[in-house]
Amino acid sequence: MTYEEALEYINGANRFGKKLGLQNIRTLLGMMGDPQKELRFIHVAGTNGKGSTSSFIGSILSEAGYRTGIYTSPYLQRFGERIAISGPAADSRDDHGSVTGSLTAGRSGIYRQEISGEELAEITTLVRDCADKMAKSGENLPIMFEIVTAVAFEYYRRKKCDVVVLETGMGGRFDATNVIDVPDLAVITTISRDHTQKLGNTLAEIAFEKAGIIKPGGDVLVYDQDREVMQVFESACRERGARFHRAAFSGIELHEFGPDGQVFSYKGLKGLKIALVGKHQLRNAAVAAEAAMILGDKGWRISETDIRRGLEAARWPGRMEILSKDPLLIIDGAHNAEGAGVLRRTLDEYFPGRPLIFIVGIAADKDYRSMMETVLPGCKKVITVTIPSNRAIPADVLAEHAVGYCNDVIISDTIEGAIKTGMETAGPDDVICAFGSLYYIGEIRNMFDRNVNRHA
């Protein structure tokens, strides 16, 4: 199997199974020798903020000297982003003494390594062979996320990771990642309405699904939020004998903020720096710092310096990311109503009074009406585009809804055309922001990486 064939196999698998449950992934991993049983985990669930929080936690653990697997989804530009490792630069070689995968040196001597094409092909072949045996014995074939999760577990086992920051795909209770035993720490970020067809219509129902990652006797850290949601997590911890921890956001004190980052204090940690912008990222960083302190209390070697350096070094592309400064172009992966609200508030805080031009592309399974209602009012211009997906909402449908909030609405045939129109028509004070889907945001990053229409 080649890299291309591996991706074709993964992408060709069903997105959703015939029935909920973990038996499929248990059977598959059992045939592979249960690689997950040789690993330690920080398990992260939630509706929004999972990726940023995982990035912060992974960066702190890497600074502390741990070879850290970081499993996230979806990816922006390369499939390998989903299955990565970071750790001290001195630890960046495999057991045979050669650097493997896509290697990026961090600012503080930390490397980031993505699964290579050869490794993905080799491990996916193993997974496919096991899946074929499952089919022959009458078992259900694994779905896409189960396949990718199995690949990740085997990769991290082979790389002898000290710990894996493991992000759920959707939900928690029946998510493939929940096949693991009790993690060293479970972290739950914000809960909002998304994937309602699968997870439920109320916040309490969605929180119940996320609470599925809470294991008996484990430690659970929760992002402080609506009382309705917190009660679900507190109840689950009581029932399962898990230790409940809450990130106290009252302990956050913001000192400086701007497009290049923020400086804040959390509890006894003064003058913390992060490159990610927005008040929500302060809270995500505080959750990561709290996670590090909990792990420290459990005997992990994590110093205050590790927390400081880890937070400052963390990057999470595609989230309030500036691609061009003249004119100002920002991309953001907001793809649900809560994320859209955070995006608009952040733009208003960082660029008060400046005209806003939005480039919008959204998938059909998202509540695009609520997203646009939250973001678009009072903007200068809207450019709609059909994202490259068979689940896309057509640009003309988005435009029909956008005219209720903006008089200047343009339909673009391509993402490249939408970016070009936005940048060529922007005034000196205008802020251009593309949002709506992580995959389409990744396409824009690809354009800039190829030096297409670069204005910076």
N, C-alpha and C positions, 0 to 999 in steps of 0.2 A: 504494500500500500504506500502510495506517495502522499506528500502533504496535501496536494489538491484532492486526492481521493479521500483522504481522511476528512477534510472539510465537507466534501460532497456527502459522505456517509453521515456525518453529524447533522448537517443541515437537512438531510433527507429524512431524518427520523421524525416521528410524530412529535408535535409540541406538547400534546396533552394525552394522558393515558385513558384507557377505558374505565378505570376505577381508581379511586383514591387509595393511598396506602404506601407503605415502605417495603412491602414484600419483594417487589421487583428489584429494587436497588440492593436489598439484602442478598437476594439470590445471586445477582450479578457479582457483587463484591465477594461473596463467599466462594464463587468459582475462581476469583482472582487471588484468593488467599487473604482476603480481608485486610487490605493495605491500611485502611483507616485505623485499625486497632494498634498500629505501630506509631501513631501520631498523637500529639497533644493539640488542643484547639481552643481558640477564642471564637465563639459562635455569635454572629451578628445578624439580627433580624430587624425589620421595621419597614415602613412605607417609604420614607424619604430619609436621606442622610446616612444610609448604610455604607455607601462607597466612601464618602469623605471620612466618616468615623473609622472605617476599616483602614483607610490610608494613614490616618493619624496614629492609630494603634500599631499598625505594622511598622511605621517609621520609628516609633519609640522603642519597640522591641528590637529592631535592627540596630539602633544606636546602643542598646544595652548589650549587644554582642550576640544576639540570637539569630540563627539562620531561620528566617521567617517566610513561610509560604503565605501568599496573599491571593485568595480566590474570590473574584468579583464578577459581576455581570451587569449589563452587557458590556461589550467592548466598543471603543470609539473607532479605531482605525485598523487594528490588527487583532486577530483571534487570540494571539499569545498574551495579550494584556490580561485576559481572564485568569490565566494560570501563571503566576509570577513568583519570584523569590527575591527577597532583599536581605542584606546582611553586611557585616564588616567587609571591606574591600579585600582584606587578607584571606577571606574565606570564599572568594568568588570563583574558585576552580573546582572542577568535579574530581571524583576519586581517581581519575586517570591523569590529572595534572593539566587538563586543557580547559580553556574557557568555553562554555557552551551557551547556546541561546543568544538572545538579544541582550547585550550587556550595556548598562548605562551607569556611569559613575555619579554618585550623589555629591552634593556640595560639602557634606561633612564626612567624606570617606566611606559612604555607604553605596553598595552597588545594587542595581535592580536587574534581574535576569528573567526573561520570559521563556516559556517553553519553546524550544526550537522546532522547526518544521520536521526535522528527522525524528525528534523525540515524540512529537504529536502523532506522526505516522506510525511509529513503532508501537506506542501504547494503545492507539486507537485500533490497530490490528488485533491486539490482545483482547480488547473489549468486544470488538465485533465477533471474534471467534467464540467468546463466551456467550454472547447474545445469540449466535446461531445455535449453540447447544441448548440454550434455554428454549428457543423456538421449537427445536426438534423434540424436546421433552414435554411440549404442550404449555410452556410458560408464556406469558405475555412478553413481547419484545420491549426492551427499555426505551423510554422516550428520550428526546434530545438532552434535556437537562440531566437526566440520570447518566447518560453516556459521558457527558462532559465532566460531571462530578466524579465518576469512576476514573476517568483519565487523570483528573487532578490528584486524587488520592494516591494513585500509583506513582505519578510523577514526584509528588512530595515524599513518598516513601523512598524512592530511588535516590532522591537528593538528600536524604537524611535530615530533613528539616527538624529543627528543635520545637517549632510551634507553627501552626497554621491559623491565620486569621480567615475564618470561613464565613462568607456572606451567603445568606439564603437567597434563593432565586425568587420565590413568591410564597408568601405565607410563612409557615414554620412547621406546623404540626405534621403535615404530609410532604414537606419539602424534602428532596433527596438528601440534602445535607444533614437532615435530622436523624440519619442512620447512625451517627456517631454516639459513643457512650457519653458519660458526663464530661462536659468540657471544663477546662480550668476556669473559664468565665463565660457566661452568656450575657450579651449586650443587646438591648432592645432600644431602637431609636424612635423617631416620631411615628405616630399612627394616624393615617388619614384614609379617605375613601379612594381606593384604587383596586383594580381587579375585582370589582364587586360581584361579578358573575361567579367567581370562584371562592371568594373569601367572605362574602356577606355584605349587607347593605348598611349596617350600623357600625359605629366605631367599636362598640363592645364586641360585636361578632368578629370583626377584623382582628381586634386585640386578642381574642380567644385563640384564633389561628396562630398568631405570632407567639403567644404564650406557650405554644406547643414545644418550643425549644427549651423550656425550663425543665430540668431533669432533677430527680430526687437527690437531695443532699448537695446540690450545686450552689454556686454563687451567681447571682443575677443582678446586673446593673441596668437600671432603666432611666431613660431620658425623661425628666420631669415634665408632665403634660396634663391634659384634661383629667379631672378626677374620675370621670366615668371609665377612662382607659386605665388609670393607675389602680383602680379597685380590682380590675380583672387580673393584673399582674400580681398584686399583693395576695389575692385569694389563691392564685395558682401556686405561689411560693409557700403559703401556709399548708395547702393540701399536700404538697410534695416534699415538704421539709427542706425547702431551699432557702438560702440566705438572701434577703432582699436588700439591695443597695440603690440609693437614689442620687443622681447627680444634682447637687444643690446649686441651681443657677443664680440664686441670690448672692452667691459668693463670687460672681463674675463682676469685674470692674474694668470697663473699657477706657483706655488711655489715649490711643491714637487709632485712626482708621483712614484709609485711602485706597485708591485702585491697586496699589502695590502690596497691600497687606494691612495687618492690624497688630496692635500691642495691647495686651490686657493682663490682668491678674486674676488668679483663681485660687481661692482659699489662701494658703501660705506661699503660693508660687507667684512671685511678683515679676512684672515686665516680660511676660511670655509673648513670643512673636509667632505669627502665622502668616503665610502668604495667601491663604484663601480668604476671600472677602465676603462680607455680609454678617449680620448679627447671628444668623443661624449657624455659621461656621464657628463662632465663638462658643456656642453651646456644644457643637459636635467636638470641638477641641477639648472643652471641659470634660465631656464624657470620656474621651480618650485619656486625659490626665487622671481622672478618677479611676478608670480601669487599671492604669499603671500602678496607682497607689494601692488598689485592692490586691493586685498580683504581688506587689512588694510585701504586703502584709502576709501573703501566703508563702513567702520565701523566695520569690523571684528576685534576681539581681537587677534591679532597676533604680538608678539614682535620679536625683533632681536634675542633674545635668543631662541625663539621657532623655528625660521628659522634655526639657527645654529644646535640646537639639532636634529631637524627633518631631516635635510640633513645628519647628521652624523649617525643617527640611521637607516636610510632607507636601506633596503636590497631588492635585486631582483634576486633570485636564477636562475641559468642557463644562466647567462650573464657574460662571461669572468670569470667564477667561477672556482677556484682551488679546485679539489677534492683530489689530491695527490701531495705531494712535492718531493717524491723520489720513482720513477721518477715523473717528473712534468706532471700532467694531468689536462687539462683545458677543460671545456665544455662551449659551447656558442650556443645560440638559433638562430644564423643567419640562415635565411631561404629564403632570396631573394638576388638579386645582390647587392643592396646597403648595406645590412647587412653584406654580405660576404666581401665587400670592407673594411668596417669599421673593421671587425675582422682581416683581414690580416694586415692592417695598425697598428692596436693596438698591434698585436703580434710582428711586426717589431720594434715598438717603445719600447716595454717593454723588449723584449728578442733579441736585435740586434745580428746578426751573429750566433745565435744558430740553430742547425738543427731542422727542423719541421717535425713531423709525423702527418698526418691528418687521422682521422676516419670519413668517410662520409656516411650519410644516408639522402635521400631527397625524398619528396613527388612528385608525378607525375604532380601536377598542378603548380610546380615551374620551373623557368628557370634554370635548373641544369647546362646547358652548360655555361651560363654567370657566375654562382656562382663558378664553378670549374676553369674557366679561370681566375677569379679574385684571387682566394685563392691559388691554387696549384703550380704555377710556382716556380721552385727553391727548392721545398721541398725534403726531404730525402726519405719519404715513404708515400704511400697512402693505407689505408685499407678501402674497401667498404663493406657496409652491407645493407641488405634490411630492412627498418624500419617496425615495426609491424602495418601495415595499408593496407587496400585494395586499397589505393591510392599511394602505394609505387613504386618508380622506382627500378627495380631489381638491385641487387649488381653487376651482370655481365655487365649490361648496363652502370652503373657508372664507372666500371673498364675500359671498352672499351674507354671511353672518358678520363679517368685519365691518360692512358698511353701516351697521347700526351704531358703531362707536367711532368711526373715522370717515371723513369725507374723501380722503385720497387713498384709494385702494387699487393696487395693481396686481394682476395675475401674471406670474412668471412661468415659463415653460420648463425651466431648469433651475437647479440650485445655483449653478454658476451665474446664470442670468440674473437671478434674484440678488445675489451678492453684488454683482456689477452695477445693477440699477440702484441699489441702496447706496453704494459708495460714490457713484458718479453724481447722484442728485442730492447728497447730503451737504448741508451748510456747515460752516466752520464750528458751530456750537452743537451740532446734532450728535446724538448718540444712536448708533445702529445696534440693534440687538436681535440675534437669531435664536429662536427657541422652539421647543415643541416635541423633539424626539432626539434621543441620544445618537441613534444611527445617522440621522441626517446632520447632526452637529459634527459627527466624525467625518462625514463627507466634506464638510467645509474645512475642517482641519487638514484633510488630505489635499484640498485645493491649495491651501497656503503652504503646505510642505512642498508642493510642486512649483512654488513660486508663481502661481496663477493669480493675476490681478493683485499682486502684493503692493500695498500702498504705504506700509509702515516705514 
